[in-house]
Amino acid sequence: MLRTVRRLHASSIFRHENPLGLPKNPLIPRMSRGLPVKQKIPGVNKILLVASGKGGVGKSTVSSNLALSLHNLGKKVGLLDVDIFGPSIPRMLNLSGEPRLSSEGKLLPLSNYGIESMSMGYMVPPENAVVWRGLMVMKALQQLLFEVQWSNLDYLVIDMPPGTGDTQLTIGQQLKVDGAIIVSTPQDIALIDAVKGIAMFNKVNIPILGLVQNMSYYICPNCSHESHIFGTEGAAREAKNHDLELLGSIPLNADICVHSDSGKPVVMDPKSVLSKPYLDIAKRVLEKTS
């Protein structure tokens, strides 16, 4: 009989040795030099990373809409949120509640819109903050990566936290990743950090599929005037500088925000013109990873 994962209360944060309430995860295989051996996630065929060097560029919105677009193209898809401190995927997929454990002691994903998902946001109430030091974060990350029972997915989209720290390095060293997607706005200050993300993936030998330019332009709903609020083609310039493809440009539009906040990503409406950029990006991802 399946049992529920115990909630993490603030009073237990500092003494809890097993953040997700799971049995101790198996030892990660290591080479003789002590470096992690890259491995696949059980039940997953291909792994995609959606990353940015900077927060606030719409990475989680791109992740959720990309996952749903891949699903709409006939693929079996999961979405893993590894942002321990600021998980967004539960809200975007309109999911909540504690995951159950399988008979093998693994976390069972929560599902909506045909997408399996797992996130720290399912274990911690949204009003509570995760106040952990690095060791606790790494324990939780290991369990999110290797203690979830995915059901033979074609693609697992991993929504990465911003930056180039421990989480990114651990994933880069331990997982056999099929491709990374860098999300940025056209603004130079955002592109500075996107370039750092490119450098990080190159260092850990993860292929970069390309860049996505989010909030690329704004179209006035009254006069249809197109305005490039954050500059023009900044991501395209950096993609060319680093010999990468610009996978797509997504407009700045209030409907995308409203749909994300309400837990119904914009691609759920296939007739919307706003779903086309995400679908085009998903098609290019399939071409590059087939």
C-alpha positions as CSV (number, residue, x, y, z in Angstrom):
1,M,0.0,0.0,0.0
2,L,1.3,3.4,-1.0
3,R,2.1,5.9,1.8
4,T,2.2,9.7,1.5
5,V,5.4,11.7,1.8
6,R,5.5,13.6,5.1
7,R,5.2,17.3,4.8
8,L,8.3,19.4,5.7
9,H,7.5,21.7,8.6
10,A,9.6,24.6,9.4
11,S,10.5,23.2,12.8
12,S,12.0,20.1,11.2
13,I,14.0,21.7,8.4
14,F,17.3,21.9,10.2
15,R,17.3,18.4,11.7
16,H,15.8,16.4,8.9
17,E,18.4,14.1,7.3
18,N,16.2,12.9,4.4
19,P,14.4,16.0,2.9
20,L,11.8,14.1,0.9
21,G,11.2,11.3,3.5
22,L,12.6,8.6,1.2
23,P,14.8,5.6,1.9
24,K,18.5,6.4,1.4
25,N,19.2,6.7,-2.3
26,P,21.6,4.2,-3.9
27,L,25.2,5.1,-4.3
28,I,25.9,7.1,-7.5
29,P,28.5,5.1,-9.5
30,R,31.9,6.8,-9.6
31,M,35.0,6.5,-11.6
32,S,38.3,5.6,-10.0
33,R,39.3,9.3,-9.8
34,G,36.2,10.1,-7.7
35,L,34.4,12.0,-10.4
36,P,30.7,11.1,-10.9
37,V,29.8,8.8,-13.9
38,K,27.2,10.4,-16.1
39,Q,24.1,8.2,-16.2
40,K,20.5,8.2,-17.5
41,I,17.5,8.7,-15.3
42,P,15.5,5.5,-15.0
43,G,12.3,5.6,-17.1
44,V,13.5,8.4,-19.3
45,N,14.8,8.2,-22.9
46,K,16.1,11.8,-23.5
47,I,16.8,14.6,-21.1
48,L,16.5,18.3,-22.0
49,L,17.6,21.2,-19.8
50,V,16.0,24.6,-20.0
51,A,18.3,27.1,-18.3
52,S,19.2,30.7,-17.9
53,G,22.0,32.4,-16.1
54,K,19.5,35.0,-14.8
55,G,16.2,34.8,-13.0
56,G,13.1,36.6,-14.2
57,V,13.5,35.9,-18.0
58,G,10.6,33.5,-18.2
59,K,12.5,30.2,-18.1
60,S,9.8,28.2,-16.3
61,T,7.1,29.5,-18.7
62,V,9.2,28.3,-21.6
63,S,9.8,25.0,-19.9
64,S,6.2,24.2,-19.3
65,N,5.0,25.3,-22.7
66,L,7.9,23.4,-24.4
67,A,6.9,20.2,-22.5
68,L,3.3,20.6,-23.5
69,S,4.2,21.3,-27.1
70,L,6.3,18.1,-27.2
71,H,3.3,16.3,-25.8
72,N,1.1,17.9,-28.5
73,L,3.5,16.5,-31.1
74,G,2.9,13.0,-29.9
75,K,5.7,12.5,-27.3
76,K,5.4,11.2,-23.8
77,V,6.8,14.0,-21.7
78,G,7.7,14.7,-18.1
79,L,8.7,18.0,-16.4
80,L,11.1,18.1,-13.5
81,D,11.5,21.3,-11.5
82,V,14.9,21.3,-9.8
83,D,14.6,24.9,-8.5
84,I,14.6,23.9,-4.8
85,F,14.1,27.4,-3.4
86,G,11.7,28.9,-6.0
87,P,9.7,26.1,-7.7
88,S,7.2,27.4,-10.2
89,I,6.0,24.3,-12.1
90,P,3.2,23.3,-9.6
91,R,1.5,26.6,-10.2
92,M,1.9,26.5,-14.0
93,L,0.5,23.0,-14.3
94,N,-2.3,23.7,-11.7
95,L,-1.1,20.9,-9.5
96,S,-0.7,20.6,-5.7
97,G,-0.6,18.0,-3.0
98,E,1.9,15.5,-1.7
99,P,3.3,12.8,-4.1
100,R,2.8,9.2,-3.0
101,L,5.5,6.5,-2.9
102,S,5.5,3.4,-5.1
103,S,6.0,-0.1,-3.8
104,E,9.7,0.4,-4.6
105,G,9.9,3.5,-2.4
106,K,10.1,6.0,-5.3
107,L,8.1,9.2,-5.7
108,L,5.2,8.9,-8.1
109,P,4.9,12.0,-10.4
110,L,1.8,14.2,-10.3
111,S,0.1,14.6,-13.7
112,N,-2.0,17.2,-15.6
113,Y,-2.6,17.9,-19.3
114,G,-0.9,14.6,-20.1
115,I,2.4,15.7,-18.5
116,E,4.1,13.9,-15.6
117,S,5.8,16.3,-13.2
118,M,7.8,16.4,-10.0
119,S,8.9,19.5,-8.0
120,M,10.0,20.5,-4.5
121,G,6.8,22.6,-4.6
122,Y,4.8,19.4,-4.0
123,M,6.6,18.7,-0.8
124,V,6.6,22.1,0.8
125,P,3.5,24.3,1.2
126,P,3.8,27.4,-1.1
127,E,3.8,29.8,1.8
128,N,6.8,28.1,3.4
129,A,10.4,28.9,2.6
130,V,13.0,26.2,2.1
131,V,15.8,27.4,4.4
132,W,18.6,24.9,3.8
133,R,22.3,24.9,3.4
134,G,24.1,23.3,0.5
135,L,24.3,19.7,1.8
136,M,20.5,19.5,2.4
137,V,19.9,21.0,-1.1
138,M,22.2,18.4,-2.7
139,K,20.4,15.5,-0.9
140,A,17.0,16.8,-2.1
141,L,18.4,17.2,-5.6
142,Q,19.7,13.6,-5.7
143,Q,16.3,12.3,-4.7
144,L,14.5,14.4,-7.3
145,L,16.9,13.2,-10.0
146,F,17.1,9.5,-9.2
147,E,14.2,8.6,-6.9
148,V,11.2,9.4,-9.1
149,Q,9.3,6.7,-10.9
150,W,8.9,8.1,-14.4
151,S,6.8,5.9,-16.8
152,N,9.0,5.4,-19.8
153,L,9.1,9.0,-21.0
154,D,10.3,10.0,-24.5
155,Y,11.5,13.4,-23.1
156,L,12.1,14.7,-19.6
157,V,12.3,18.5,-19.6
158,I,14.3,19.8,-16.6
159,D,13.5,23.3,-15.5
160,M,16.8,24.5,-14.0
161,P,17.3,27.2,-11.4
162,P,19.0,30.5,-12.4
163,G,22.8,30.7,-12.1
164,T,25.7,28.4,-12.6
165,G,26.1,26.9,-9.1
166,D,26.0,23.5,-7.3
167,T,22.7,22.3,-8.9
168,Q,23.8,23.0,-12.4
169,L,27.2,21.5,-11.9
170,T,25.8,18.3,-10.2
171,I,23.3,17.8,-13.1
172,G,26.1,18.5,-15.7
173,Q,28.4,15.9,-14.1
174,Q,25.9,13.2,-13.2
175,L,23.3,13.1,-16.1
176,K,23.6,12.1,-19.7
177,V,21.9,15.1,-21.1
178,D,20.8,15.2,-24.7
179,G,20.6,19.0,-25.0
180,A,20.3,22.3,-23.2
181,I,18.3,25.3,-24.2
182,I,19.3,28.8,-23.0
183,V,16.5,31.3,-22.4
184,S,17.1,35.0,-22.3
185,T,15.5,38.3,-23.0
186,P,17.1,40.6,-25.7
187,Q,18.4,42.9,-23.0
188,D,22.2,43.1,-22.7
189,I,22.2,42.7,-19.0
190,A,20.3,39.4,-19.3
191,L,22.5,38.2,-22.2
192,I,25.6,38.7,-20.0
193,D,24.4,35.9,-17.8
194,A,23.1,33.8,-20.7
195,V,26.7,33.8,-22.1
196,K,27.8,32.4,-18.7
197,G,25.3,29.6,-19.0
198,I,26.7,28.8,-22.5
199,A,30.2,28.6,-21.0
200,M,29.1,26.4,-18.2
201,F,27.5,23.8,-20.5
202,N,30.5,23.8,-22.7
203,K,32.7,23.1,-19.7
204,V,30.6,20.0,-18.7
205,N,30.3,18.8,-22.3
206,I,26.5,19.2,-22.6
207,P,25.4,20.0,-26.2
208,I,23.5,23.3,-26.5
209,L,20.5,23.1,-28.8
210,G,20.2,26.8,-29.1
211,L,18.8,30.0,-27.6
212,V,15.2,31.1,-27.0
213,Q,14.6,34.9,-27.0
214,N,11.8,35.5,-24.6
215,M,9.9,38.8,-24.3
216,S,11.2,39.6,-27.7
217,Y,8.8,42.3,-28.7
218,Y,5.5,43.8,-27.6
219,I,2.5,44.3,-29.9
220,C,0.1,46.9,-28.8
221,P,-3.5,45.4,-28.5
222,N,-5.0,48.7,-29.7
223,C,-2.9,49.8,-32.7
224,S,-0.9,46.6,-33.4
225,H,2.4,48.6,-33.2
226,E,5.4,46.3,-32.6
227,S,7.8,47.7,-29.9
228,H,11.1,46.1,-28.9
229,I,11.1,47.1,-25.3
230,F,14.3,45.2,-24.3
231,G,16.2,45.9,-27.5
232,T,16.3,44.2,-30.9
233,E,17.7,40.7,-31.7
234,G,20.1,40.6,-28.7
235,A,19.8,36.8,-28.4
236,A,20.2,36.4,-32.1
237,R,23.5,38.3,-31.9
238,E,24.8,36.1,-29.1
239,A,23.7,33.0,-30.8
240,K,25.7,34.0,-33.9
241,N,28.7,34.9,-31.8
242,H,28.7,31.4,-30.2
243,D,27.8,29.5,-33.4
244,L,24.4,28.5,-32.0
245,E,20.9,28.5,-33.4
246,L,18.2,30.9,-32.3
247,L,15.4,28.4,-31.8
248,G,12.6,31.0,-31.6
249,S,11.5,34.4,-30.4
250,I,8.5,34.7,-28.0
251,P,6.6,38.0,-27.7
252,L,5.9,39.8,-24.5
253,N,2.2,39.3,-24.1
254,A,-0.2,39.6,-21.1
255,D,-2.1,36.5,-22.1
256,I,1.0,34.3,-21.6
257,C,1.4,35.6,-18.1
258,V,-2.3,35.2,-17.3
259,H,-2.4,31.7,-18.6
260,S,0.7,30.7,-16.7
261,D,-0.6,32.2,-13.4
262,S,-3.9,30.5,-13.8
263,G,-2.2,27.1,-14.3
264,K,-3.2,26.7,-18.0
265,P,-0.2,27.3,-20.2
266,V,-0.9,29.2,-23.4
267,V,-0.2,26.2,-25.7
268,M,-3.3,24.5,-24.2
269,D,-5.1,26.7,-26.7
270,P,-3.8,25.4,-30.1
271,K,-5.7,28.1,-32.0
272,S,-3.9,30.9,-30.2
273,V,-1.2,32.7,-32.2
274,L,0.8,32.7,-29.0
275,S,1.2,28.9,-29.0
276,K,2.9,28.9,-32.4
277,P,6.4,30.0,-31.3
278,Y,6.5,27.3,-28.6
279,L,5.4,24.7,-31.1
280,D,8.0,25.8,-33.6
281,I,10.7,25.5,-30.9
282,A,9.5,22.0,-29.9
283,K,9.7,20.9,-33.6
284,R,13.3,22.2,-33.8
285,V,14.2,20.4,-30.6
286,L,12.8,17.1,-32.0
287,E,14.8,17.6,-35.2
288,K,18.0,18.2,-33.3
289,T,17.5,15.3,-30.8
290,S,16.1,12.6,-33.1
